[in-house]
Amino acid sequence: MKKAGNRPDRNIYAAYRGEEYIGEGTLDEIAALAGVSRRTAQWCKCPVAVRRMEAREKKWREGGRRMTSRDRCCW
């Protein structure tokens, strides 16, 4: 019996860089479009990644401090 973790990803995702639409497809296709690894694409769909990206955008809009490497994520 196969483990659940070995199933191919059949979900379709849409990728955006800010307001700009990059494309849509599986995680492998999104990773190729964005020029990142599959693990990075997987991590970017997690809630914590979304919160960090929102925090980064907020600080950039406010002209706040530069982001530390811990605060950076995704594409």
C-alpha positions in Angstrom: 0.0 0.0 0.0 1.3 3.4 -0.9 1.8 6.1 1.7 -0.3 9.2 1.4 2.8 11.4 1.1 3.8 9.8 -2.2 0.7 10.9 -4.1 1.3 13.2 -7.0 -0.1 16.8 -6.5 -3.2 17.2 -8.6 -4.3 20.5 -7.1 -4.2 23.5 -9.3 -2.9 26.8 -7.9 -2.7 30.3 -9.2 0.6 32.2 -8.6 0.9 36.0 -8.2 3.9 38.2 -7.6 2.3 41.1 -5.8 -0.6 42.1 -8.0 0.9 40.5 -11.1 -0.5 37.2 -12.2 2.3 34.7 -13.0 0.3 31.6 -14.0 -1.5 28.6 -12.8 -0.8 24.9 -12.5 0.4 22.2 -10.1 3.1 23.0 -7.6 5.8 21.7 -10.0 4.5 24.0 -12.8 4.2 27.0 -10.4 7.8 26.4 -9.2 9.1 26.3 -12.7 7.2 29.5 -13.7 8.4 31.3 -10.6 12.0 30.0 -10.8 12.0 28.5 -7.3 12.2 25.0 -6.0 9.2 22.8 -5.4 9.8 23.0 -1.6 9.7 26.8 -1.8 6.4 26.7 -3.7 5.0 24.2 -1.1 6.1 26.5 1.8 4.6 29.6 0.2 1.1 28.1 0.3 1.3 27.7 4.1 -0.5 30.2 6.3 2.7 31.3 8.1 4.3 32.2 4.7 1.2 34.3 3.8 1.5 36.1 7.2 5.2 36.8 6.7 4.6 38.1 3.1 1.9 40.4 4.4 4.1 41.7 7.1 6.9 42.3 4.6 4.5 44.2 2.3 3.2 46.3 5.2 6.7 47.3 6.3 7.7 48.2 2.7 4.6 50.4 2.3 5.3 52.2 5.6 9.0 52.7 4.6 10.1 50.8 7.7 13.2 49.0 8.4 14.8 46.5 6.0 13.6 43.0 6.3 15.9 40.5 8.0 16.5 37.2 6.1 14.1 35.5 8.6 11.3 37.7 7.4 11.9 37.1 3.7 10.1 34.4 1.8 9.0 33.1 -1.5 9.3 34.9 -4.8 
